[in-house]
Amino acid sequence: VPPDARSLRNPLPASPHTRRKGAQLFLKHCAVCHGENGRGDGPAAKDLKTPPANLTAHREMARMAEGEIFWKIAQGRDPMPPFRRLMRDEEIWLLTHYVREIVRTGGAPPAVEAAFPLGQFPAADDDCP
């Protein structure tokens, strides 16, 4: 990871709203390999030469700067595709928030936060940035 990538800061505030949107993106794009809880045990993981990262590996993941997580998602590394080709930067930052939540909780269950389709949230979230 380039040193300048490590210094990047997430422009989106951490909130239930941004984590929920990140959870939706995670389930759509990442869970097939990383698993619903981020343990690297998704249904496609067994078919990969390089196993997906265990995002619940607290010691390793907690040391990563948010810019480093963003860069790794954006650039990918075989067999993970470079998600910069599939998503806008804002979406990658949303994923970065959710990955941080997985690290914090040791495997965030996506059920509640991902229960709503992207952009469809309860009225209480309408004022989220």
Secondary structure, DSSP 8 states (H G I E B T S, - for coil): --HHHHT---SS--SHHHHHHHHHHHHHHTHHHH-TTSSS--TTGGG-SS----TT-HHHHHTS-HHHHHHHHHH-BTTB--GGGTS-HHHHHHHHHHHHHHHHHTS---TTTTSS-TT---GGGTT--
